Amino acid sequence: MKRFILLLMLSATVLASGCYSGSRPPHIGDAARAFSVQDSDRRVSLDQFRGQVLVLNFWATWCPPCVEELPSLMAMQERTRAKGVVVLGISIDVDGDAYHRFLKLRNVNFLTVRDPEEKVSTMYGTAGWPETYVIDRQGVLRRKFVGPVDWTSPEVMDFLSKL
């Protein structure tokens, strides 16, 4: 029995250490990957945000955690817009009508574009939604958030204000 428990603990340690890749996700500190996306409403590209802090949020209307974080993301955008912080939401919604209804119903106050083929999220290595990348004024990737975030928390607001 002791041998089994020891083997189990050793296996758990080896498996857990295999998941850890350091304190920083890959590409943090590197130039953000250039992208361009065109939907029926607009065309956006990374280079148009040079000189601003870009909060690049990958989301979908059908994603409960995305909907959960939306109010704080909109509140943060309202508070920081004058300081040069811009939120860009890239939706992976396939249904354009549902996407437009959602934006109107929720009064979304930040720039959004639809990328149903998930070209940009794939380029950034996004595996789940919401997933958000913070890119500084020089175009350098500074932080990655996985899952819903309280964008109005003191820690997040402090981080953004220092960029």
C-alpha positions in Angstrom: 0.0 0.0 0.0 2.8 2.4 0.9 4.5 1.6 -2.4 1.3 2.4 -4.3 0.9 5.8 -2.6 4.6 6.6 -3.2 4.2 5.7 -6.9 1.0 7.7 -7.1 2.7 10.8 -5.5 5.7 10.5 -7.8 3.5 10.2 -10.9 1.5 13.3 -9.8 4.7 15.3 -9.3 6.1 14.3 -12.7 2.8 15.1 -14.5 2.3 18.4 -12.7 5.9 19.5 -13.5 5.3 18.7 -17.2 2.4 21.3 -17.3 4.5 24.1 -15.8 6.3 26.1 -18.4 7.7 28.9 -16.3 6.2 32.1 -15.0 5.6 33.7 -18.4 3.6 32.3 -21.3 5.5 32.1 -24.6 5.8 35.4 -26.6 5.4 37.7 -23.6 7.9 40.5 -24.1 8.0 39.8 -27.9 6.4 42.0 -30.6 2.8 41.1 -30.9 1.9 39.2 -34.1 0.6 41.5 -36.8 -3.0 40.8 -37.9 -5.7 42.2 -40.0 -9.3 41.3 -39.9 -12.2 42.3 -42.1 -15.9 41.7 -41.4 -19.1 43.2 -42.9 -18.7 46.3 -40.8 -15.0 47.2 -40.6 -11.4 46.3 -41.1 -8.9 46.5 -38.3 -5.3 45.7 -38.0 -2.7 45.7 -35.2 -0.7 48.6 -36.6 -3.6 51.1 -36.3 -3.3 50.8 -32.5 0.4 51.8 -32.3 0.9 54.4 -29.6 -2.0 53.0 -27.6 -2.4 50.2 -25.1 -4.4 47.5 -26.8 -6.5 45.0 -24.8 -7.1 42.3 -27.4 -10.1 40.2 -26.2 -11.1 37.0 -28.0 -14.8 36.2 -27.2 -18.1 34.9 -28.4 -21.8 35.8 -27.8 -22.6 32.2 -26.8 -19.7 32.0 -24.3 -21.0 32.4 -20.7 -17.6 33.5 -19.2 -17.3 36.1 -22.0 -20.7 37.5 -21.2 -19.8 37.4 -17.5 -16.7 39.6 -18.0 -18.3 42.0 -20.4 -19.6 44.6 -17.9 -16.2 45.0 -16.3 -14.5 45.2 -19.7 -16.9 47.9 -20.8 -16.4 49.8 -17.5 -12.6 49.6 -17.8 -12.8 50.9 -21.4 -14.9 53.8 -20.3 -12.4 54.7 -17.5 -9.2 54.3 -19.5 -10.1 55.4 -23.0 -8.9 59.0 -22.4 -5.5 57.5 -21.2 -5.0 55.7 -24.5 -6.2 52.2 -23.5 -8.3 50.6 -26.3 -10.3 47.4 -26.1 -10.6 45.4 -29.3 -13.0 42.5 -29.1 -12.5 39.8 -31.8 -15.6 37.7 -31.9 -15.5 34.1 -33.2 -19.2 34.1 -33.8 -20.3 32.5 -37.0 -23.8 33.9 -36.9 -23.5 37.6 -37.9 -27.1 38.4 -37.0 -26.7 37.0 -33.5 -23.5 38.9 -33.1 -25.1 42.2 -34.2 -28.1 41.7 -31.9 -25.8 41.0 -29.0 -23.8 44.1 -29.5 -26.9 46.3 -29.7 -28.7 44.6 -26.8 -25.6 44.9 -24.5 -24.6 48.4 -25.7 -21.0 47.3 -26.2 -18.9 50.4 -26.0 -15.6 49.1 -27.5 -14.5 48.3 -31.0 -15.4 44.8 -32.1 -14.9 42.8 -35.2 -16.0 39.3 -36.2 -13.6 36.6 -37.2 -15.7 33.4 -37.7 -12.8 31.6 -39.3 -10.8 32.2 -36.1 -7.7 33.3 -38.1 -6.5 35.8 -35.5 -7.2 33.7 -32.4 -5.4 30.8 -34.0 -2.4 33.0 -34.8 -2.3 34.0 -31.2 -2.7 30.4 -29.9 -6.0 31.0 -28.2 -7.4 27.8 -26.9 -10.5 29.0 -24.9 -12.7 32.0 -24.5 -12.4 34.6 -23.3 -8.7 35.0 -23.7 -7.1 38.4 -23.6 -3.8 39.8 -24.6 -2.4 43.2 -23.4 -0.2 44.9 -26.0 1.8 48.0 -25.0 2.1 51.3 -26.9 5.2 50.0 -28.8 3.4 46.8 -29.9 5.0 44.5 -27.4 2.9 41.7 -25.9 2.9 42.3 -22.1 0.3 40.0 -20.6 -2.1 37.2 -21.3 -5.3 36.5 -19.4 -7.2 33.2 -19.7 -10.8 33.2 -18.6 -13.0 35.9 -17.4 -11.3 38.9 -15.6 -12.6 41.7 -13.4 -11.2 44.4 -15.6 -12.0 47.1 -12.9 -10.0 45.4 -10.2 -7.2 47.5 -8.6 -4.5 45.1 -9.8 -5.6 45.2 -13.4 -6.2 48.9 -13.5 -2.8 49.5 -11.9 -1.2 47.3 -14.5 -2.8 49.1 -17.4 -2.0 52.5 -16.0 1.7 51.7 -15.9 1.8 50.9 -19.6 
